[in-house]
C-alpha cells in the first residue's frame, strides 16, 4: 500500500484555501484562524455574502491588500496587513470574543496538528514544545457552530495528522465537522471519518494509508473541484 503521495499531486495552500472558500455559505459569519486559514480571504467573493471575522476585532475582513497599498493600522490576528470589506466594523477584542463565545460564529476555519475521529482538535502546541499558549483557539473552536480544520494530511516527518485519538495537547473536544487537507476533503460523522473528495490523481487507498484511523468512503466520492 503506497503511503507517499507524489509532491506534484498535493494541493497547494492556495488551492486548499480556494476549496475552503467554496464551502462557506451566504449569510455566514466566519472566523479564519492565523496561518493557512487566513489565505481563504483571497477567494471569498465580495458577492458571496460571507462576513469574515478576525479575533483581534475585525468583523468584515477583506482580502490582503495589493502591494504598496498596505495600511499599517489594519492588520489581522496574525499581524499581517489586511483590508476591510464594505460595511466592516472594528470592535474591542472583548466584543470580538463575545461574538465567538456567544455562539454567533457560523463557522471557524482553523489550522490543526491533529484531528480525531470524534472531531477532537489539537492545534495549539506540539508535545515536544514545553511552552505555548492556547489563546483564543479554545474559545473559537468551542463557540463556532461548525469548525473546518485546514491542514496538511501528514506531518513533515510523514506521520498522519488524522488519528483515532489525539496524542497532542487538546484544544477543544468534538468540534471539527469537516477537514480540508492537501489530498482530501473528509467529513467527521458519528461513524468516524468519511472521505468525500480526493485530489486529482490520488487514490482512495493512498488516502487510507495516510490516515491513522478507519476511513469510510462516500458513495458520492469525487475529485476536489478546482
C-alpha positions, -999 to 999 in steps of 0.1 A, spaced: 0 0 0 15 33 -11 20 57 18 39 85 0 20 109 -22 39 125 -51 46 161 -44 31 172 -77 -3 157 -66 -5 176 -33 -28 206 -33 -10 239 -27 -20 261 3 -37 284 -22 -57 256 -38 -68 245 -3 -79 280 6 -99 282 -27 -117 249 -19 -125 261 17 -139 293 3 -163 273 -19 -177 257 13 -187 290 30 -224 298 28 -241 331 22 -251 348 55 -224 331 75 -201 349 99 -168 330 96 -136 332 117 -104 325 98 -75 313 120 -39 325 120 -17 310 93 -31 289 64 -68 296 70 -65 333 66 -55 327 29 -91 320 23 -99 357 23 -83 358 -12 -111 336 -25 -142 348 -7 -161 368 -33 -175 402 -24 -209 390 -36 -207 357 -17 -225 371 13 -199 359 39 -188 381 68 -152 373 78 -143 377 114 -108 382 128 -103 377 165 -84 409 170 -115 429 164 -125 430 127 -160 420 117 -159 422 79 -123 415 69 -114 417 33 -86 401 12 -50 410 16 -41 445 2 -23 449 -31 14 456 -28 21 492 -19 -15 497 -6 -10 483 29 -24 503 58 -3 496 89 -33 502 112 -53 474 95 -39 440 104 -53 406 110 -48 385 141 -15 372 127 -3 408 124 -4 407 86 -17 436 66 -53 431 55 -83 452 42 -118 459 54 -149 448 34 -176 474 27 -195 479 60 -169 464 82 -168 471 120 -138 475 142 -145 464 178 -128 458 211 -112 424 214 -135 416 242 -165 423 220 -149 402 193 -147 372 216 -182 377 229 -192 370 193 -173 337 194 -183 327 229 -219 336 223 -224 311 195 -227 338 168 -199 323 146 -215 301 120 -181 286 112 -144 288 121 -116 277 98 -86 266 119 -53 250 114 -46 217 130 -18 195 143 -42 165 148 -79 158 144 -95 126 159 -124 106 146 -146 122 173 -138 157 159 -113 165 187 -89 192 177 -53 198 187 -38 229 172 -20 250 199 11 231 210 33 202 199 41 177 226 79 184 225 73 221 228 72 229 266 59 264 260 28 278 243 -5 295 250 -39 281 239 -50 317 234 -84 322 217 -83 289 198 -103 271 225 -130 298 227 -134 300 189 -134 262 184 -159 258 212 -182 286 202 -184 281 164 -214 262 151 -191 244 126 -153 240 126 -134 233 95 -98 221 100 -74 232 72 -42 212 74 -17 191 56 -26 154 57 8 144 70 35 160 92 69 169 77 81 136 92 54 117 73 32 110 103 -7 111 99 -25 140 114 -59 123 112 -60 98 141 -84 77 162 -74 95 194 -53 127 200 -18 123 213 -12 161 212 -24 186 237 -62 191 232 -77 225 221 -113 215 221 -132 182 221 -158 171 195 -157 204 175 -144 196 140 -171 189 114 -150 189 82 -114 185 73 -96 200 43 -62 186 36 -37 187 7 -51 154 -6 -87 151 6 -119 166 20 -132 145 49 -164 148 69 -164 140 106 -196 119 114 -209 98 143 -194 68 124 -160 85 121 -142 99 91 -159 99 57 -139 106 26 -159 130 3 -133 143 -21 -98 134 -32 -71 154 -50 -69 146 -87 -45 117 -93 -47 105 -57 -62 71 -49 -85 61 -21 -61 35 -8 -34 62 -7 -56 84 14 -64 55 37 -27 47 41 -20 83 51 -48 82 77 -42 66 112 -79 58 117 -107 40 98 -118 59 67 -153 53 52 -158 63 16 -188 83 4 -209 69 -23 -207 103 -40 -169 105 -39 -154 129 -64 -123 148 -72 -117 181 -53 -132 208 -76 -106 234 -87 
